[in-house]
Amino acid sequence: MIEPQEYKKLIAQESLHWGGVEKDPENPQIWHDPDLFDIFFGKEYHRLLDRASSGGPRILDLGCGEGRLSIELAARGMDVTGIDLSEERIRRATAMARSAMLGVQPRFVSGDLNTIALPANSFDCVVAHDSLHHILHLERLCNEVEKALKPGGSFLIMDYVGMGIVRKLLAGALYGILPTYQPYRKKWRLRSRLGAFLATEKQKRHNLQDASGALHHDSPFEEISQGSIIKEIRRSFRINELETYCPFWFYLAAKIRLPAGWKRSFARTLRACDDLIVKSRLAQGAYVWIAAQKPTTH
């Protein structure tokens, strides 16, 4: 059990980190590149949009970040509330929604999903895109979501559930060897972060008390619940659909340095390799898509 003062310090660090995240030319992330995001996650993301729209109209977006998903749902006429830990990201999301000149404006509020109390029977659909693996008290949050959904309401999840140590070791080795946007001399300096990169959920939780090297240097709750997502959703909801995807190559796609004209075709090849790995059952995907439902009766 983490002490309240330590939790307060770590959650403040988490909020500060996500409020300051910007595109880094030396360490590009796949979600900052619309082309790569569409190749690796576009199919699942658009399914999330379609299912949430059909499950609305009142939708809650957990960990809304800078508001992309909430804004796209509002553009489809949905009544959307987005919640995020970072007040800075909420400010950006609000500004972005206003500039989009939507007919129905989403509401954005800051809040800690580990401790938040949600209103009962208030939403037709709850969505979580890449947020649950950051939630320390995931069981509590799932209980709140179950309470907040109307009977028969949908809980839609698109999230990271982890690569496992073997794939992480291989990904780290390839990142170190292959030409990337990060210079080799800087990559060598990153070796001290290898422990946090390889740490399991259990190791991260064990080391929360002393904020040890098992935690991400900027985001202490990174991957803190990656291995628990499916179990916790199954405990509180009826799962109607579950599939995993992108087991490996998504991690390196944005980081490998290539001629600009090769980027899209190379990324499509890597996504095809990821699909083959899952189809051949060599490994489950590092990401999961879940469509769950609150029972109409208990």
Beta strands, then each sheet from edge to edge (+ up, - down):
strand 1: 58-62
strand 2: 79-84
strand 3: 107-110
strand 4: 123-129
strand 5: 149-160
strand 6: 238-245
strand 7: 287-293
sheet 1: 3+ 2+ 1+ 4+ 5+ 7- 6+
end
